Amino acid sequence: MERPIVKDPIFLAQKSEPATAEDIGAAEDLLETLVVHRHGCVGMAANMIGVLKRIIVFDDEGKCMTMFNPEIIKCAEPYEAEEGCLSLTGLRKTTRYRTIKVRYQNERFQVRTRSYSGWTAQIIQHEIDHCNGVLI
């Protein structure tokens, strides 16, 4: 089910709690909300729909991907980026990394590790910032 986008910076600045199997429904809602906003959005974190859980969804080169409890365990090649956000107005400068390695859990809560680069890496970093209460 599509959910409304949270735009309250006080709520968005809160750190998210670890996701559990009980949060599968929230992940499905998050994915459906991303699909509805796909024309102007390439990734979302659960706090953007009012759920303070560590869940992100994003466009992985045309395929939607869901991660539970993602964390960046390695990063390289910093650069300055300018990003917008569906929850916040305007553009902001931030430091991103060209390559990252992420440890996360899939929909069956199996631990996975995967490396990303370029645009997909930037999207993931933005969404993990949301999970950490970092406003971009």
C-alpha positions as CSV (number, residue, x, y, z in Angstrom):
1,M,0.0,0.0,0.0
2,E,1.3,3.4,-0.9
3,R,2.0,5.6,2.2
4,P,2.3,9.4,2.5
5,I,5.8,10.9,2.4
6,V,7.0,12.2,5.7
7,K,8.5,15.7,5.5
8,D,9.0,16.5,9.2
9,P,12.8,17.0,9.7
10,I,12.5,16.3,13.4
11,F,11.0,12.8,12.7
12,L,13.5,12.2,9.9
13,A,16.4,13.1,12.2
14,Q,15.7,10.1,14.4
15,K,17.8,7.0,14.1
16,S,16.0,3.9,12.9
17,E,15.8,0.7,14.9
18,P,16.9,-2.7,13.5
19,A,14.3,-4.3,11.2
20,T,12.9,-7.8,12.0
21,A,10.8,-10.3,10.1
22,E,7.7,-8.5,11.5
23,D,8.6,-5.5,9.3
24,I,8.1,-7.3,6.0
25,G,4.8,-5.5,5.5
26,A,6.4,-2.1,6.0
27,A,9.0,-3.1,3.4
28,E,6.3,-4.0,0.9
29,D,4.6,-0.6,1.5
30,L,7.9,1.2,1.1
31,L,8.5,-0.6,-2.2
32,E,5.0,0.3,-3.5
33,T,5.5,3.9,-2.4
34,L,8.8,4.0,-4.4
35,V,7.1,2.6,-7.5
36,V,4.4,5.3,-7.3
37,H,7.1,8.0,-7.0
38,R,9.5,6.5,-9.5
39,H,9.3,9.5,-11.9
40,G,11.2,11.6,-9.3
41,C,12.7,9.2,-6.8
42,V,15.2,6.4,-7.1
43,G,15.4,5.2,-3.5
44,M,13.6,5.4,-0.1
45,A,14.2,4.6,3.5
46,A,11.4,3.4,5.8
47,N,11.4,6.6,7.9
48,M,10.2,8.5,4.8
49,I,6.9,6.6,5.2
50,G,6.8,7.0,9.0
51,V,8.5,3.7,10.0
52,L,11.6,4.0,12.1
53,K,13.1,0.7,10.9
54,R,16.4,0.1,9.0
55,I,14.8,-0.7,5.7
56,I,15.8,0.8,2.3
57,V,14.5,0.2,-1.2
58,F,16.2,1.5,-4.4
59,D,16.5,1.2,-8.1
60,D,19.4,-1.1,-8.8
61,E,19.9,-0.5,-12.6
62,G,16.2,-1.0,-13.4
63,K,15.4,-3.6,-10.8
64,C,14.0,-2.7,-7.4
65,M,16.0,-3.9,-4.4
66,T,15.1,-4.1,-0.7
67,M,17.7,-4.2,2.1
68,F,17.0,-4.8,5.7
69,N,19.6,-3.5,8.3
70,P,22.1,-2.3,5.7
71,E,25.5,-1.0,6.8
72,I,28.4,0.2,4.8
73,I,31.5,-1.8,5.8
74,K,33.9,-0.4,3.2
75,C,34.1,2.7,1.1
76,A,36.6,4.3,-1.3
77,E,37.1,7.3,-3.6
78,P,35.3,10.2,-1.9
79,Y,33.7,12.9,-4.0
80,E,31.4,15.8,-3.5
81,A,27.8,15.3,-4.7
82,E,24.7,17.5,-4.7
83,E,21.5,15.6,-3.8
84,G,17.8,16.2,-3.5
85,C,15.3,14.2,-1.4
86,L,11.6,13.5,-1.7
87,S,11.2,14.3,2.0
88,L,13.1,17.6,1.9
89,T,13.0,20.6,-0.4
90,G,16.1,21.8,-2.3
91,L,19.5,20.4,-3.1
92,R,22.3,19.8,-0.6
93,K,26.0,19.1,-1.0
94,T,27.4,16.0,0.7
95,T,30.4,13.7,0.5
96,R,29.8,10.3,-1.2
97,Y,32.1,7.4,-2.2
98,R,32.3,6.0,-5.7
99,T,32.6,2.4,-4.4
100,I,31.0,0.8,-1.3
101,K,30.6,-2.6,0.2
102,V,27.3,-3.2,2.0
103,R,26.3,-5.9,4.5
104,Y,22.6,-6.3,4.7
105,Q,19.8,-8.9,5.1
106,N,17.5,-9.9,2.3
107,E,13.7,-10.6,2.6
108,R,14.4,-13.9,4.3
109,F,16.8,-12.2,6.7
110,Q,19.8,-14.0,5.3
111,V,23.0,-11.9,5.6
112,R,24.5,-10.8,2.3
113,T,27.4,-8.7,1.3
114,R,27.7,-6.9,-2.0
115,S,29.8,-4.1,-3.6
116,Y,28.3,-1.2,-5.5
117,S,29.7,1.6,-7.5
118,G,28.6,4.8,-9.2
119,W,25.0,6.0,-9.1
120,T,23.7,3.0,-7.3
121,A,26.3,3.4,-4.6
122,Q,25.3,7.0,-4.2
123,I,21.6,6.1,-3.8
124,I,22.4,3.5,-1.2
125,Q,24.5,5.9,0.8
126,H,21.7,8.5,0.8
127,E,19.2,5.9,2.1
128,I,21.5,4.6,4.8
129,D,22.0,8.2,5.9
130,H,18.2,8.3,6.4
131,C,18.4,5.2,8.6
132,N,21.0,6.9,10.7
133,G,18.9,10.1,11.1
134,V,21.2,12.1,8.8
135,L,19.4,14.7,6.8
136,I,20.7,15.4,3.3
